[in-house]
């Protein structure tokens, strides 16, 4: 706060204050600084729902630190180590491995700091502390074929029958893995060269499909109303990629993976997402994201995207599904007579101008997905620490799981449900 002569008679007045006072007197305004407005009123920096948001953050932290209970650990071990099970018995249940992975990801903790959070539970159950390699191998084993998530869901049913109440609905943290709907574009074959080219493109598409992981959030199934969504992609940095990345990117040596997200614009929840390498491009990920959501029963009525998604294949797919599509139209586009809805949207933009047309159609709300990526990377970092791609996918799955829980508490804070 600046010293003012009227408040402190005889006090020292700096040259900056004198210059500011002269300007304010000349302009007919009262003196102001960084804490007051033009009328001398002090800013209230905590306007809004800050008290509720503080409560939500505290409740979220308590939940993430306490949802792993000894009853759940014991039930999952019983389900894994059935009588007459061949081979060595399981020592670590999936919920324990997932809990440690969540602790590591949530605050970017080290392995030792994450283990310290579960040391008391491990001692009470007589379970030895897992080594880092054990944690890594267990994550890989339990995510292969979603074995760990099956055990977690079965344990949830057993605990409900036993009458045990859990702080976290574990069914919400289970993603629905869908087969990506991705194919290479078909070309008109007029010679053997075109046939060879088509075969090469089909092989590349199969490779991309194998490295493309499309998942739908289970919380999206709980919404009865159709979703109005926006789609976009963002890069995620890779720290110290291994030989796998060196082999894949022989020429350009990329150092990032891509996350593609379809976000509900009303409640800012993630509907579906995909983790890929740099290929395919953003435009080719619209069909896998939308088709994956429709496949498991999610209702999608409207989708917005930037100009990169304005392609013939995307328009045809959205027309076939009867979903309203509102991209930012490209200025140079090879039109087709079949794309009637795109022609209508283009004439609408030409009639009202893009600025007004975007406000009428709702395209201007697409900035919310840009804000989502900013918040997501602020919470969980801008790079992944694993070296193999399938382990990078598991790390990103954990982040999206944590964001879904985080968003649930934020919605409760805005609704005042935590009072």
C-alpha positions in Angstrom: 0.0 0.0 0.0 1.4 3.4 -0.9 1.8 6.2 1.6 -0.6 9.0 1.0 -0.1 12.5 2.5 -3.8 12.7 3.6 -3.5 9.5 5.6 0.0 10.1 7.1 0.6 13.9 7.5 4.2 14.8 7.2 5.1 11.4 5.8 7.6 10.8 3.0 6.1 10.8 -0.5 8.0 9.2 -3.3 8.6 10.7 -6.7 6.4 7.9 -8.2 3.5 8.9 -6.0 3.9 12.6 -6.9 3.9 11.8 -10.6 0.9 9.5 -10.1 -1.0 12.1 -8.1 -0.3 14.8 -10.8 -1.7 12.4 -13.5 -4.7 11.5 -11.5 -5.4 15.2 -10.7 -5.1 16.1 -14.4 -7.4 13.2 -15.4 -9.8 13.8 -12.7 -9.3 10.4 -11.1 -8.4 9.4 -7.6 -5.0 7.9 -6.8 -4.8 4.1 -7.2 -2.3 1.3 -6.9 -2.3 -2.5 -7.4 -4.7 -3.1 -4.5 -7.3 -0.4 -5.3 -9.4 0.5 -8.3 -9.9 3.9 -10.0 -12.3 5.0 -7.3 -10.0 4.1 -4.4 -11.9 1.0 -3.4 -9.8 -1.9 -2.3 -9.9 -5.0 -4.5 -11.4 -8.2 -3.0 -9.1 -10.8 -4.4 -11.1 -13.6 -2.9 -14.4 -12.9 -4.5 -16.4 -15.9 -5.7 -16.4 -19.4 -4.3 -12.9 -19.5 -2.8 -14.1 -20.8 0.6 -15.9 -23.7 -1.0 -12.9 -24.3 -3.3 -10.6 -24.5 -0.3 -12.9 -27.0 1.3 -13.0 -29.0 -1.9 -9.2 -29.2 -2.2 -8.9 -30.4 1.4 -11.6 -33.0 0.9 -9.9 -34.2 -2.3 -6.6 -34.6 -0.4 -8.2 -36.6 2.4 -10.0 -38.9 -0.1 -6.8 -39.6 -2.1 -4.9 -40.3 1.1 -7.6 -42.6 2.7 -9.5 -44.5 0.1 -7.2 -47.5 0.3 -8.5 -49.5 3.3 -7.2 -52.7 4.9 -10.5 -54.5 4.1 -10.1 -53.8 0.4 -6.5 -55.0 0.3 -7.4 -58.2 2.1 -10.5 -58.9 -0.2 -8.4 -58.4 -3.4 -5.6 -60.7 -2.1 -8.3 -63.3 -1.4 -9.6 -62.9 -5.0 -6.2 -63.2 -6.5 -4.9 -66.1 -4.4 -7.7 -68.6 -4.9 -7.3 -72.1 -3.5 -5.1 -74.4 -5.5 -3.7 -71.4 -7.5 -0.7 -72.5 -9.5 2.5 -70.6 -9.1 3.6 -68.0 -6.6 1.0 -66.1 -4.6 0.3 -62.4 -5.3 1.7 -60.2 -2.6 0.4 -56.8 -3.8 -3.2 -56.2 -4.8 -4.1 -53.9 -7.7 -5.6 -51.2 -5.5 -2.3 -50.9 -3.6 -0.3 -50.6 -6.8 -2.9 -48.1 -8.2 -2.8 -46.1 -5.0 0.9 -45.7 -5.1 0.8 -44.7 -8.8 -1.9 -42.1 -7.9 0.3 -40.7 -5.1 3.3 -40.5 -7.4 1.3 -38.7 -10.1 -0.8 -36.4 -8.0 2.0 -34.3 -6.5 4.8 -35.6 -8.7 6.2 -37.4 -5.7 9.2 -39.6 -5.8 9.0 -43.4 -5.3 10.1 -43.2 -1.6 7.7 -40.4 -0.7 4.8 -42.4 -2.2 5.8 -45.6 -0.4 5.9 -43.6 2.9 2.2 -42.9 2.6 1.3 -46.6 2.7 4.0 -47.9 5.1 1.5 -48.1 8.0 -1.0 -50.2 6.0 1.7 -52.5 4.8 3.0 -53.0 8.3 -0.5 -53.8 9.7 -1.1 -56.3 6.9 2.3 -57.8 7.1 3.1 -56.9 3.4 6.7 -56.0 2.6 7.4 -52.7 0.9 7.5 -53.1 -2.9 10.7 -52.1 -4.7 10.5 -49.7 -7.6 10.9 -52.5 -10.2 8.1 -54.5 -8.4 5.8 -51.4 -8.7 6.7 -51.0 -12.4 6.1 -54.7 -13.2 2.9 -54.8 -11.3 1.5 -51.8 -13.1 2.3 -53.4 -16.4 0.9 -56.8 -15.4 -2.4 -55.5 -13.9 -3.1 -53.2 -16.9 -2.5 -56.0 -19.4 -6.0 -57.0 -20.4 -7.4 -54.7 -17.6 -6.8 -57.6 -15.1 -6.3 -55.2 -12.2 -9.5 -53.2 -12.9 -11.5 -56.5 -13.0 -10.2 -57.4 -9.5 -11.0 -53.9 -8.2 -14.6 -54.1 -9.5 -15.1 -57.6 -8.1 -13.7 -56.5 -4.7 -16.2 -53.6 -4.8 -19.1 -55.9 -5.1 -17.8 -58.2 -2.3 -17.3 -55.2 0.0 -20.9 -54.0 -0.7 -22.2 -57.4 0.2 -20.1 -57.3 3.4 -21.6 -53.9 4.3 -18.3 -52.1 4.2 -18.7 -48.4 3.1 -15.8 -47.0 1.1 -14.9 -43.3 0.8 -14.4 -43.6 -3.0 -16.6 -45.1 -5.5 -14.0 -47.3 -7.2 -16.2 -48.0 -10.2 -15.7 -44.4 -11.3 -11.9 -44.8 -11.7 -12.3 -47.6 -14.2 -12.0 -46.5 -17.8 -13.8 -48.2 -20.6 -11.2 -49.3 -23.2 -12.6 -49.3 -26.7 -11.2 -50.5 -30.0 -10.2 -47.4 -32.0 -12.1 -46.9 -35.3 -9.2 -45.9 -37.5 -8.6 -46.9 -41.1 -6.4 -45.7 -43.9 -8.0 -43.5 -46.5 -9.0 -45.4 -49.7 -7.5 -44.3 -53.0 -8.8 -45.1 -56.5 -6.5 -47.8 -57.8 -5.7 -47.5 -61.5 -2.4 -49.3 -61.6 -0.1 -51.6 -59.6 1.6 -48.6 -58.1 -1.6 -47.4 -56.5 -2.3 -50.9 -55.2 1.1 -51.0 -53.5 0.6 -47.6 -52.1 -2.8 -48.7 -50.6 -1.2 -51.7 -49.1 1.5 -49.6 -47.5 -1.1 -47.2 -46.1 -3.1 -50.1 -44.6 0.0 -51.4 -42.9 0.8 -48.0 -41.5 -2.9 -47.7 -40.3 -2.6 -51.0 -38.5 0.6 -49.9 -36.7 -1.1 -46.6 -35.7 -4.2 -48.5 -34.5 -2.1 -50.8 -32.3 -0.4 -47.8 -30.6 -3.7 -45.8 -30.3 -5.4 -46.1 -26.9 -8.9 -44.7 -26.8 -10.8 -44.7 -23.5 -14.1 -43.4 -22.3 -14.6 -42.1 -18.8 -17.2 -44.0 -16.8 -18.5 -40.8 -15.3 -19.7 -39.8 -18.8 -22.2 -42.7 -18.7 -23.9 -41.3 -15.6 -25.2 -38.2 -17.6 -28.8 -38.7 -18.9 -28.7 -35.6 -21.1 -26.7 -35.6 -24.4 -23.2 -34.1 -24.3 -22.2 -30.9 -26.0 -18.4 -31.4 -26.5 -15.3 -29.9 -27.9 -12.3 -31.9 -29.3 -8.7 -30.9 -29.4 -5.2 -32.4 -29.0 -2.1 -31.4 -27.1 1.5 -32.6 -26.9 2.9 -34.1 -23.8 6.7 -34.0 -23.3 8.8 -37.1 -22.9 11.8 -36.9 -20.6 14.6 -39.3 -21.6 12.9 -41.5 -24.2 14.4 -45.0 -24.6 15.3 -47.1 -27.5 11.7 -47.6 -28.5 11.3 -43.9 -29.4 14.7 -43.9 -31.1 13.5 -46.8 -33.3 10.1 -45.3 -34.1 11.3 -41.8 -35.0 14.5 -42.6 -37.0 14.4 -39.4 -39.1 12.9 -36.5 -37.1 13.6 -37.8 -33.5 10.4 -36.6 -31.8 10.3 -36.1 -28.1 6.6 -36.0 -27.3 3.4 -38.0 -27.3 -0.1 -36.7 -28.1 -3.2 -36.6 -25.9 -6.6 -36.1 -27.7 -9.5 -35.2 -25.5 -13.3 -34.8 -26.0 -14.5 -32.5 -23.2 -18.1 -31.8 -22.1 -18.5 -28.0 -22.3 -21.2 -27.8 -19.7 -19.6 -29.5 -16.7 -16.0 -29.5 -18.0 -15.7 -33.3 -17.6 -13.7 -35.5 -19.9 -15.9 -37.7 -22.0 -13.3 -39.7 -23.9 -9.6 -39.4 -24.6 -6.8 -41.0 -26.6 -3.1 -41.3 -26.1 -1.0 -41.7 -29.3 2.4 -41.1 -30.8 2.8 -38.1 -33.0 0.9 -39.9 -35.7 -2.0 -39.7 -36.5 -2.8 -36.0 -36.8 -5.5 -34.3 -34.8 -8.1 -34.5 -37.6 -8.0 -38.3 -37.8 -8.8 -38.6 -34.0 -12.3 -37.2 -34.1 -13.9 -40.4 -35.4 -12.2 -42.7 -32.8 -13.1 -40.3 -29.9 -16.8 -39.9 -30.9 -17.3 -43.5 -32.0 -15.7 -44.8 -28.8 -18.2 -42.8 -26.7 -21.2 -43.8 -28.8 -20.1 -47.5 -28.6 -20.5 -47.7 -24.8 -23.7 -45.7 -24.8 -22.7 -42.1 -24.3 -25.0 -39.6 -26.0 -23.2 -36.9 -28.0 -25.4 -34.3 -29.7 -22.9 -31.5 -30.6 -19.2 -31.3 -31.3 -16.9 -28.3 -31.8 -13.3 -28.3 -33.1 -10.8 -26.1 -34.7 -10.1 -25.9 -38.4 -7.7 -28.9 -38.4 -10.8 -31.1 -38.0 -12.6 -29.6 -41.0 -12.2 -32.6 -43.3 -14.5 -34.5 -45.7 -14.2 -37.8 -43.7 -15.2 -36.0 -40.4 -18.2 -34.3 -42.0 -19.4 -37.6 -43.6 -19.1 -39.4 -40.3 -20.9 -36.8 -38.3 -23.7 -36.6 -40.9 -24.1 -40.4 -40.8 -24.4 -40.3 -37.0 -26.7 -37.3 -37.0 -24.4 -35.2 -34.7 -24.2 -31.5 -35.1 -20.6 -30.6 -36.1 -19.3 -27.0 -35.7 -15.7 -26.6 -36.7 -13.9 -23.5 -37.6 -14.2 -23.7 -41.4 -11.0 -23.6 -43.5 -10.8 -20.9 -46.1 -9.4 -23.3 -48.8 -11.5 -26.4 -48.8 -12.3 -28.8 -51.7 -16.0 -28.9 -51.5 -18.3 -31.8 -52.3 -22.0 -31.7 -53.2 -22.8 -34.2 -50.4 -21.7 -31.9 -47.6 -24.9 -29.9 -47.4 -24.5 -29.0 -43.7 -21.0 -27.6 -44.3 -22.2 -25.5 -47.2 -25.0 -24.1 -44.9 -22.5 -23.3 -42.2 -20.2 -21.6 -44.7 -23.0 -19.4 -46.0 -23.9 -18.6 -42.4 -20.4 -17.5 -41.7 -20.3 -15.4 -44.9 -23.6 -13.7 -44.1 -22.9 -12.8 -40.4 -19.1 -12.8 -40.3 -17.1 -15.3 -38.4 -17.0 -13.4 -35.1 -20.8 -13.1 -34.9 -21.4 -16.6 -36.4 -19.1 -18.2 -33.8 -21.1 -16.6 -31.0 -24.4 -17.7 -32.5 -23.3 -21.3 -33.2 -21.5 -21.6 -29.9 -18.1 -22.2 -31.4 -16.6 -19.5 -29.2 -17.0 -21.8 -26.2 -14.3 -24.0 -27.6 -11.7 -22.1 -25.6 -12.8 -24.2 -22.6 -10.8 -27.2 -23.9 -7.7 -25.0 -24.2 -8.3 -24.0 -20.6 -8.6 -27.7 -19.7 -5.2 -28.6 -21.1 -3.7 -25.6 -19.2 -5.2 -26.8 -15.9 -4.4 -30.4 -16.6 -0.7 -29.7 -17.2 -0.6 -27.3 -14.2 -1.9 -30.1 -12.0 0.1 -33.1 -13.3 3.0 -31.7 -15.2 3.9 -31.2 -18.9 5.8 -34.4 -19.4 5.8 -38.1 -18.6 8.6 -39.9 -16.9 8.2 -43.4 -18.3 10.4 -44.6 -21.2 8.1 -47.2 -22.9 5.0 -46.1 -24.7 2.6 -48.5 -23.0 3.9 -47.3 -19.6 3.4 -43.7 -20.7 -0.2 -44.6 -21.5 -0.7 -46.0 -18.0 0.8 -42.8 -16.5 -1.6 -40.7 -18.6 -4.5 -43.0 -17.5 -3.7 -42.3 -13.9 -3.7 -38.5 -14.6 -7.1 -38.6 -16.3 -8.4 -40.7 -13.4 -7.2 -38.1 -10.9 -8.6 -35.2 -12.9 -12.0 -36.9 -13.0 -12.0 -37.0 -9.1 -10.7 -33.5 -9.0 -13.4 -32.2 -11.3 -16.1 -33.9 -9.1 -15.0 -32.0 -6.1 -14.8 -28.7 -8.0 -18.4 -29.2 -9.2 -19.5 -29.8 -5.6 -17.7 -26.7 -4.5 -19.5 -24.5 -7.2 -22.9 -26.1 -6.2 -22.3 -25.5 -2.5 -22.6 -29.2 -1.7 -19.6 -29.2 0.7 -21.2 -26.7 3.2 
